[in-house]
Amino acid sequence: YLLEIDGFHILLDCGWNEGFDPADIQALTAIAPKVDAVLISHSSLHQVGALPYAVSKLGMLAPVYATLPIWRMGQLALYDAYLSVTAERPLDL
């Protein structure tokens, strides 16, 4: 979800599903450059899955805010998803 408050754009979560299909995040592609801050609410793939892609491929430079446990568990969730997907097929984004 994108919240706009007085011209400040806050992205609530930046998730993806296990398929990592770029078509699933078309809306994120359009808004990524104008996001001013990202708030992560949970550590699952559905809340943090697209964050690395948005930063590296979509030009999102906004600071990311999360509690330390959510940040660390999110890193583990992303790593686990990466290992699971690449065990079955190459992940070429």
C-alpha positions in Angstrom: 0.0 0.0 0.0 1.2 3.5 -0.8 0.2 6.2 1.7 0.5 9.8 0.8 0.6 12.4 3.6 1.3 16.0 2.6 3.2 14.9 -0.5 5.3 12.3 1.4 5.0 8.8 0.0 5.2 5.9 2.5 5.2 2.4 1.1 3.7 -0.1 3.6 5.5 -3.4 2.9 7.2 -4.4 -0.3 6.3 -8.0 -0.8 6.3 -10.6 -3.5 5.1 -14.2 -3.8 7.2 -17.3 -4.1 7.0 -17.3 -7.9 9.1 -14.0 -8.2 7.2 -13.1 -11.4 8.0 -9.5 -12.3 4.5 -9.1 -13.7 3.2 -9.4 -10.1 4.9 -6.2 -9.1 4.0 -3.9 -12.0 2.4 -1.4 -9.6 5.6 -1.2 -7.6 7.5 -0.5 -10.8 5.5 2.6 -11.4 5.8 4.0 -7.9 9.2 2.9 -6.7 11.1 6.1 -7.7 8.8 8.4 -5.8 8.6 6.4 -2.5 10.1 8.5 0.3 10.0 5.8 3.0 9.3 2.1 3.4 7.6 0.6 6.5 8.0 -3.2 6.9 5.3 -4.7 9.1 6.2 -8.4 9.1 9.1 -10.5 8.1 7.4 -12.8 5.6 8.1 -12.9 1.9 4.8 -11.3 1.2 6.0 -8.2 3.1 9.7 -8.0 2.2 10.1 -10.2 -0.9 10.3 -7.4 -3.5 12.5 -5.0 -1.5 15.9 -6.1 -2.9 14.5 -6.0 -6.4 13.0 -2.6 -5.9 16.3 -1.2 -4.6 18.6 -2.8 -7.2 16.4 -2.8 -10.3 13.7 -0.1 -9.8 15.7 2.7 -8.4 14.0 2.9 -5.0 16.3 4.8 -2.7 14.0 5.4 0.2 15.0 4.5 3.8 13.5 1.3 5.1 12.0 1.2 8.6 11.4 -2.0 10.6 12.1 -3.4 14.1 15.3 -5.3 14.4 13.6 -8.7 14.8 11.5 -8.1 11.7 14.6 -7.0 9.7 16.6 -10.0 10.7 13.8 -12.5 10.2 13.1 -10.9 6.8 16.7 -11.5 5.8 16.3 -15.1 6.7 13.0 -15.4 4.8 14.5 -13.9 1.7 17.6 -16.2 1.9 15.4 -19.2 2.4 13.2 -18.3 -0.5 16.2 -17.7 -2.7 17.6 -21.1 -1.8 14.3 -22.8 -2.4 13.7 -21.2 -5.8 17.2 -21.7 -7.1 17.2 -25.3 -6.1 14.4 -25.8 -8.7 15.2 -23.3 -11.4 17.6 -20.5 -12.2 16.4 -17.2 -10.8 17.0 -14.6 -13.5 15.5 -11.2 -12.7 
